[in-house]
């Protein structure tokens, strides 16, 4: 709450600030990101063994929060709790979905370099916020995760 007040009072609309200025995290908060609301969309996680897990998500949530809030069992997913210090929430997007996402930050790209099964359409779930265009999206979950904090 205090962070939100600080950001609203100091940043022009659409500007981002790294939260590590306020706490030990490099998660970005953007004034232009969609606000969390009651509008629900459906997304599907496809595990390496082919199992599909359909779930509801709220517009404005990031994908890591969707996994946590819906108690989705993805082994090791989100070990750093979204602080952008591991690559355990690595997901592989279909090209058309990947192309519609805002670009990854340098910090996210650094963490992705440490992920297993990296592809050209890989992103970290903690950094991708859902909007209405994500409705029906399928996300491939790599077979293994790599916790970059354990190197």
C-alpha positions as CSV (number, residue, x, y, z in Angstrom):
1,X,0.0,0.0,0.0
2,X,2.7,2.5,0.9
3,X,4.6,1.6,-2.3
4,X,1.5,2.3,-4.3
5,X,1.1,5.7,-2.7
6,X,4.8,6.6,-3.3
7,X,4.5,5.5,-7.0
8,X,1.3,7.4,-7.6
9,X,2.7,10.6,-6.1
10,X,6.1,10.5,-7.9
11,X,5.8,8.9,-11.3
12,X,4.0,10.1,-14.4
13,X,1.4,7.7,-15.8
14,X,3.0,4.8,-17.7
15,X,6.4,5.1,-16.0
16,X,7.9,2.1,-14.2
17,X,10.1,1.9,-11.1
18,X,12.1,-1.0,-9.8
19,X,10.9,-2.0,-6.4
20,X,14.4,-2.6,-5.2
21,X,14.5,1.1,-4.5
22,X,12.0,0.4,-1.7
23,X,12.6,-3.2,-0.8
24,X,15.1,-6.0,-1.8
25,X,13.4,-7.0,-5.0
26,X,13.7,-6.2,-8.7
27,X,10.0,-6.7,-9.5
28,X,8.8,-3.7,-11.5
29,X,5.6,-1.8,-10.8
30,X,4.2,0.1,-13.7
31,X,1.5,2.7,-13.4
32,X,0.4,1.6,-16.9
33,X,-0.2,-2.1,-16.1
34,X,-3.8,-3.2,-16.0
35,X,-5.5,-2.9,-12.6
36,X,-6.6,-6.1,-11.0
37,X,-10.3,-6.4,-11.5
38,X,-13.1,-8.9,-11.3
39,X,-13.0,-9.7,-15.0
40,X,-11.9,-13.3,-15.4
41,X,-10.2,-15.0,-18.3
42,X,-9.2,-18.6,-18.8
43,X,-5.7,-19.8,-19.3
44,X,-4.3,-23.4,-19.7
45,X,-1.0,-24.7,-18.4
46,X,0.4,-27.7,-20.4
47,X,2.8,-29.8,-18.4
48,X,5.7,-31.6,-20.0
49,X,3.7,-34.9,-19.7
50,X,0.8,-33.4,-21.8
51,X,-1.5,-32.9,-18.8
52,X,-3.6,-29.7,-19.3
53,X,-4.7,-27.6,-16.4
54,X,-7.3,-25.0,-17.2
55,X,-7.8,-22.3,-14.7
56,X,-9.5,-18.9,-14.2
57,X,-7.4,-15.8,-13.8
58,X,-8.2,-12.2,-13.1
59,X,-7.2,-9.5,-15.5
60,X,-4.2,-7.7,-13.9
61,X,-2.8,-10.7,-12.2
62,X,0.6,-12.0,-13.1
63,X,0.9,-15.7,-14.0
64,X,2.8,-16.6,-10.9
65,X,-0.1,-15.2,-8.8
66,X,-2.5,-17.3,-10.9
67,X,-0.6,-20.5,-10.1
68,X,-0.5,-19.6,-6.3
69,X,-4.0,-18.3,-6.0
70,X,-5.5,-21.4,-7.8
71,X,-3.2,-23.9,-6.0
72,X,-1.9,-25.3,-9.2
73,X,0.7,-28.1,-8.7
74,X,3.7,-27.2,-10.7
75,X,6.8,-28.6,-9.0
76,X,9.2,-25.8,-7.9
77,X,7.3,-23.0,-9.6
78,X,7.9,-19.6,-8.2
79,X,10.5,-20.5,-5.6
80,X,11.6,-16.8,-5.1
81,X,8.0,-15.6,-4.8
82,X,8.3,-13.3,-7.7
83,X,11.3,-11.3,-6.7
84,X,13.1,-12.0,-10.0
85,X,15.9,-13.9,-8.4
86,X,15.3,-17.4,-9.9
87,X,13.9,-18.8,-13.1
88,X,11.5,-21.4,-11.7
89,X,8.4,-19.7,-13.2
90,X,9.8,-20.1,-16.7
91,X,7.0,-20.7,-19.2
92,X,7.0,-21.1,-23.0
93,X,4.4,-19.1,-24.9
94,X,2.9,-19.6,-28.3
95,X,4.4,-17.2,-30.8
96,X,1.2,-15.1,-31.2
97,X,0.8,-14.7,-27.5
98,X,4.5,-13.9,-27.0
99,X,4.4,-11.2,-29.7
100,X,1.5,-9.4,-27.8
101,X,3.5,-9.1,-24.5
102,X,5.4,-6.1,-23.5
103,X,9.2,-6.7,-23.9
104,X,11.1,-8.4,-21.1
105,X,13.4,-6.3,-18.9
106,X,17.1,-6.8,-18.8
107,X,16.7,-8.4,-15.4
108,X,14.2,-10.9,-16.7
109,X,16.4,-11.7,-19.7
110,X,19.3,-12.4,-17.3
111,X,17.2,-14.8,-15.3
112,X,15.9,-16.5,-18.4
113,X,19.5,-17.2,-19.5
114,X,19.7,-19.6,-16.6
115,X,16.4,-21.4,-17.3
116,X,16.3,-25.0,-18.7
117,X,14.6,-25.6,-22.0
118,X,14.9,-21.9,-23.0
119,X,13.1,-21.0,-26.3
120,X,12.7,-17.8,-28.3
121,X,9.2,-17.4,-26.7
122,X,10.2,-18.0,-23.1
123,X,9.2,-15.6,-20.3
124,X,9.0,-15.6,-16.5
125,X,5.5,-15.9,-15.2
126,X,6.1,-13.4,-12.4
127,X,6.8,-10.7,-15.0
128,X,3.8,-11.3,-17.3
129,X,0.6,-9.5,-16.3
130,X,-2.6,-10.8,-17.9
131,X,-5.1,-8.7,-19.9
132,X,-8.2,-9.6,-21.8
133,X,-6.1,-10.6,-24.9
134,X,-4.7,-13.5,-22.9
135,X,-8.1,-15.2,-22.6
136,X,-7.7,-18.8,-23.9
137,X,-4.0,-18.7,-23.8
138,X,-2.0,-22.0,-23.4
139,X,1.3,-22.0,-21.7
140,X,3.9,-24.8,-21.9
141,X,5.5,-25.7,-18.6
142,X,9.1,-26.9,-19.1
143,X,9.9,-30.5,-17.9
144,X,12.4,-29.2,-15.3
145,X,13.1,-26.0,-13.4
146,X,16.4,-24.4,-12.5
147,X,16.5,-22.3,-9.3
148,X,19.2,-19.7,-10.3
149,X,19.7,-18.9,-6.6
150,X,21.4,-22.3,-6.0
151,X,24.4,-21.7,-8.3
